[in-house]
Amino acid sequence: MDQGGSVYMEGADVAYSHHNNPFFAYFGTEFVHTGATEGVNILTGINGTVAGGTTFNYFGGSDAHYMIDELTADSGISILKSNDHKTRAISNITEVYRTICSSPIIGAFGNGQGLNLRGYLMGQYLDFFTGEFTSAENYDFPEITTALHGNFPNPFNPYTTINFYLHKDGLTNLDIYNIKGQKVKTLVNENLDKGQHSAFWNGKDNNNKQVSSGIYFYKLNTGNFSSTKKMILIEN
């Protein structure tokens, strides 16, 4: 981003669609879970933030409008939460750029009274974006490093996809372990190029037998990087 750069992103699946893209690291947010058609009726701004003092009813023109992702703040700050107390929008401010990532769609906000107007909220966002910036000449932008992302869906039955990003080319291993620490499946064991990758697991072990429901772990190893995450296989 250039000095003084600002980016606003919104959309029901904006975090799910972009969280595996290295660019998404600049938004100071992490994707937690995709949305559901129920449970999001009211959005409330968090006091002390750009959205503070606002409350909106949330109306979708279609079911897709309600499929808004759950987020969590990394370097950013939560600015909007839904009535189920989950973060739905996050702002991030650095010396040289500012961002807002919002899974709710502004067009589906219902105007209320006082501060609870779409126009007021957008004005707050614009004021946030036009703050003063310092020089970007010596700014240390976040390094895009190797990362293991959450699988989706999770819980799952019988299929799930595991996404990961490689900072450089190299030998890569991605293995599945059961709760006893026993390896049940090797998904990746090869040299891969730098960039985004996905691996698919159908719930079967290395002998092509279906494993039982329960908690499993997937572990990524490449060079000096190692990371493990948990997933849950459920019965029908």
VEXFITI-176942 format. One record per residue (C-alpha): residue number from 0; residue in three letters; x, z, y. Coordinates in nm, 2 decimals, padded with zeros to 4 digits. Layout:
R   k   r   east     up  north
R NUM ala      X      Z      Y
...
END
This chain:
R   k   r   east     up  north
R   0 met  00.00  00.00  00.00
R   1 asp  00.11 -00.07  00.35
R   2 gln  00.16  00.20  00.62
R   3 gly -00.19  00.32  00.73
R   4 gly -00.35  00.16  00.42
R   5 ser -00.69  00.29  00.31
R   6 val -00.89  00.21  00.00
R   7 tyr -01.25  00.29 -00.09
R   8 met -01.37  00.23 -00.45
R   9 glu -01.72  00.30 -00.58
R  10 gly -01.92  00.21 -00.88
R  11 ala -02.10  00.36 -01.18
R  12 asp -01.81  00.29 -01.41
R  13 val -01.53  00.26 -01.15
R  14 ala -01.31  00.53 -01.30
R  15 tyr -01.38  00.42 -01.66
R  16 ser -01.29  00.06 -01.56
R  17 his -00.98  00.14 -01.37
R  18 his -00.82  00.46 -01.50
R  19 asn -00.59  00.27 -01.73
R  20 asn -00.46  00.05 -01.45
R  21 pro -00.14  00.19 -01.30
R  22 phe -00.28  00.13 -00.95
R  23 phe -00.54  00.40 -01.02
R  24 ala -00.27  00.67 -01.00
R  25 tyr -00.28  00.64 -00.62
R  26 phe -00.64  00.77 -00.60
R  27 gly -00.54  01.13 -00.69
R  28 thr -00.81  01.14 -00.96
R  29 glu -00.84  01.13 -01.34
R  30 phe -01.13  00.99 -01.54
R  31 val -01.30  01.26 -01.76
R  32 his -01.60  01.09 -01.91
R  33 thr -01.84  00.81 -01.86
R  34 gly -02.18  00.89 -01.72
R  35 ala -02.52  00.92 -01.89
R  36 thr -02.86  00.81 -01.77
R  37 glu -02.98  01.17 -01.74
R  38 gly -02.86  01.47 -01.54
R  39 val -02.76  01.32 -01.21
R  40 asn -03.04  01.37 -00.95
R  41 ile -02.87  01.54 -00.66
R  42 leu -02.53  01.50 -00.50
R  43 thr -02.38  01.77 -00.28
R  44 gly -02.08  01.75 -00.05
R  45 ile -01.82  02.02 -00.10
R  46 asn -01.77  02.24  00.20
R  47 gly -01.45  02.19  00.39
R  48 thr -01.42  01.82  00.28
R  49 val -01.52  01.49  00.44
R  50 ala -01.86  01.52  00.26
R  51 gly -01.92  01.88  00.35
R  52 gly -02.26  01.98  00.47
R  53 thr -02.44  01.69  00.30
R  54 thr -02.69  01.68  00.01
R  55 phe -02.85  01.36 -00.12
R  56 asn -03.11  01.28 -00.37
R  57 tyr -02.97  01.01 -00.60
R  58 phe -03.20  00.71 -00.68
R  59 gly -03.09  00.43 -00.90
R  60 gly -03.24  00.08 -00.90
R  61 ser -03.15  00.06 -01.27
R  62 asp -03.03  00.29 -01.54
R  63 ala -02.68  00.16 -01.48
R  64 his -02.68  00.33 -01.14
R  65 tyr -02.70  00.66 -01.31
R  66 met -02.41  00.60 -01.55
R  67 ile -02.17  00.75 -01.30
R  68 asp -01.84  00.88 -01.43
R  69 glu -01.72  01.24 -01.43
R  70 leu -01.39  01.28 -01.25
R  71 thr -01.13  01.55 -01.20
R  72 ala -00.89  01.59 -00.91
R  73 asp -00.52  01.54 -00.97
R  74 ser -00.34  01.52 -00.63
R  75 gly -00.67  01.45 -00.46
R  76 ile -00.96  01.67 -00.36
R  77 ser -01.32  01.68 -00.50
R  78 ile -01.57  01.59 -00.22
R  79 leu -01.90  01.53 -00.41
R  80 lys -02.05  01.71 -00.71
R  81 ser -02.37  01.64 -00.89
R  82 asn -02.63  01.90 -00.98
R  83 asp -02.46  01.95 -01.32
R  84 his -02.16  02.08 -01.12
R  85 lys -01.93  01.79 -01.22
R  86 thr -01.71  01.61 -00.98
R  87 arg -01.83  01.26 -00.89
R  88 ala -01.61  01.16 -00.59
R  89 ile -01.26  01.25 -00.48
R  90 ser -01.05  01.18 -00.17
R  91 asn -00.68  01.16 -00.16
R  92 ile -00.46  01.19  00.15
R  93 thr -00.08  01.13  00.18
R  94 glu  00.15  01.06  00.46
R  95 val  00.09  00.68  00.45
R  96 tyr -00.24  00.61  00.28
R  97 arg -00.58  00.76  00.21
R  98 thr -00.83  00.68 -00.06
R  99 ile -01.18  00.77 -00.18
R 100 cys -01.29  00.71 -00.54
R 101 ser -01.67  00.75 -00.58
R 102 ser -01.87  00.69 -00.90
R 103 pro -02.20  00.73 -00.72
R 104 ile -02.32  00.42 -00.54
R 105 ile -02.39  00.47 -00.17
R 106 gly -02.68  00.24 -00.18
R 107 ala -02.86  00.47 -00.43
R 108 phe -02.83  00.77 -00.20
R 109 gly -03.16  00.88 -00.05
R 110 asn -03.17  00.95  00.32
R 111 gly -03.28  01.30  00.41
R 112 gln -03.27  01.48  00.74
R 113 gly -03.00  01.61  00.97
R 114 leu -02.66  01.53  00.82
R 115 asn -02.81  01.40  00.50
R 116 leu -02.80  01.04  00.60
R 117 arg -02.60  00.76  00.44
R 118 gly -02.49  00.65  00.78
R 119 tyr -02.35  00.99  00.86
R 120 leu -02.16  01.01  00.53
R 121 met -02.01  00.66  00.59
R 122 gly -01.91  00.77  00.94
R 123 gln -01.73  01.06  00.79
R 124 tyr -01.55  00.84  00.55
R 125 leu -01.44  00.60  00.83
R 126 asp -01.31  00.89  01.04
R 127 phe -01.11  01.01  00.73
R 128 phe -00.96  00.66  00.69
R 129 thr -00.85  00.63  01.05
R 130 gly -00.64  00.94  01.07
R 131 glu -00.28  00.93  01.18
R 132 phe -00.01  00.81  00.94
R 133 thr  00.36  00.85  00.94
R 134 ser  00.62  00.59  00.86
R 135 ala  00.62  00.46  00.50
R 136 glu  00.99  00.36  00.52
R 137 asn  01.12  00.66  00.32
R 138 tyr  00.80  00.76  00.15
R 139 asp  00.83  00.84 -00.22
R 140 phe  00.53  00.67 -00.38
R 141 pro  00.40  00.81 -00.71
R 142 glu  00.60  00.67 -01.00
R 143 ile  00.39  00.49 -01.25
R 144 thr  00.52  00.63 -01.58
R 145 thr  00.43  00.60 -01.95
R 146 ala  00.10  00.77 -02.01
R 147 leu -00.14  00.84 -02.30
R 148 his -00.50  00.82 -02.18
R 149 gly -00.82  00.97 -02.33
R 150 asn -00.99  00.78 -02.61
R 151 phe -01.34  00.64 -02.56
R 152 pro -01.59  00.72 -02.68
R 153 asn -01.51  01.08 -02.76
R 154 pro -01.68  01.22 -02.98
R 155 phe -01.71  00.90 -03.18
R 156 asn -01.85  00.76 -03.50
R 157 pro -01.71  00.55 -03.65
R 158 tyr -01.50  00.36 -03.39
R 159 thr -01.29  00.46 -03.09
R 160 thr -01.03  00.30 -02.86
R 161 ile -00.71  00.47 -02.75
R 162 asn -00.55  00.34 -02.43
R 163 phe -00.19  00.39 -02.32
R 164 tyr  00.05  00.26 -02.06
R 165 leu  00.42  00.19 -02.12
R 166 his  00.67  00.22 -01.83
R 167 lys  00.92 -00.01 -02.01
R 168 asp  00.96 -00.21 -02.32
R 169 gly  01.04 -00.03 -02.64
R 170 leu  00.97  00.09 -02.99
R 171 thr  00.63  00.26 -02.98
R 172 asn  00.45  00.48 -03.23
R 173 leu  00.09  00.59 -03.22
R 174 asp -00.02  00.81 -03.51
R 175 ile -00.34  01.00 -03.61
R 176 tyr -00.31  01.36 -03.75
R 177 asn -00.57  01.59 -03.89
R 178 ile -00.61  01.95 -03.79
R 179 lys -00.36  02.06 -04.05
R 180 gly -00.10  01.84 -03.89
R 181 gln -00.10  01.59 -04.17
R 182 lys -00.06  01.22 -04.07
R 183 val -00.36  01.02 -04.17
R 184 lys -00.31  00.69 -04.00
R 185 thr -00.04  00.49 -03.82
R 186 leu -00.20  00.27 -03.56
R 187 val  00.11  00.13 -03.39
R 188 asn  00.47  00.11 -03.51
R 189 glu  00.64 -00.18 -03.33
R 190 asn  00.82 -00.29 -03.02
R 191 leu  00.58 -00.34 -02.73
R 192 asp  00.62 -00.48 -02.38
R 193 lys  00.58 -00.28 -02.07
R 194 gly  00.22 -00.25 -01.95
R 195 gln -00.12 -00.15 -02.06
R 196 his -00.21 -00.14 -02.43
R 197 ser -00.51 -00.04 -02.65
R 198 ala -00.53  00.06 -03.01
R 199 phe -00.85  00.07 -03.22
R 200 trp -00.93  00.33 -03.49
R 201 asn -01.22  00.29 -03.73
R 202 gly -01.19  00.64 -03.88
R 203 lys -01.00  00.53 -04.19
R 204 asp -00.67  00.65 -04.32
R 205 asn -00.36  00.46 -04.43
R 206 asn -00.53  00.40 -04.77
R 207 asn -00.83  00.25 -04.60
R 208 lys -01.05  00.54 -04.70
R 209 gln -01.30  00.69 -04.45
R 210 val -01.19  01.03 -04.33
R 211 ser -01.43  01.33 -04.29
R 212 ser -01.58  01.44 -03.96
R 213 gly -01.38  01.69 -03.76
R 214 ile -01.10  01.72 -03.50
R 215 tyr -00.82  01.48 -03.50
R 216 phe -00.51  01.43 -03.28
R 217 tyr -00.35  01.11 -03.17
R 218 lys  00.02  01.12 -03.07
R 219 leu  00.22  00.86 -02.88
R 220 asn  00.60  00.85 -02.91
R 221 thr  00.82  00.60 -02.72
R 222 gly  01.17  00.66 -02.61
R 223 asn  01.19  01.00 -02.45
R 224 phe  00.81  01.02 -02.40
R 225 ser  00.57  01.21 -02.63
R 226 ser  00.21  01.30 -02.57
R 227 thr -00.08  01.43 -02.79
R 228 lys -00.45  01.43 -02.73
R 229 lys -00.76  01.55 -02.92
R 230 met -01.06  01.36 -03.04
R 231 ile -01.36  01.44 -03.25
R 232 leu -01.51  01.23 -03.53
R 233 ile -01.88  01.32 -03.59
R 234 glu -02.12  01.24 -03.87
R 235 asn -02.43  01.03 -03.82
END
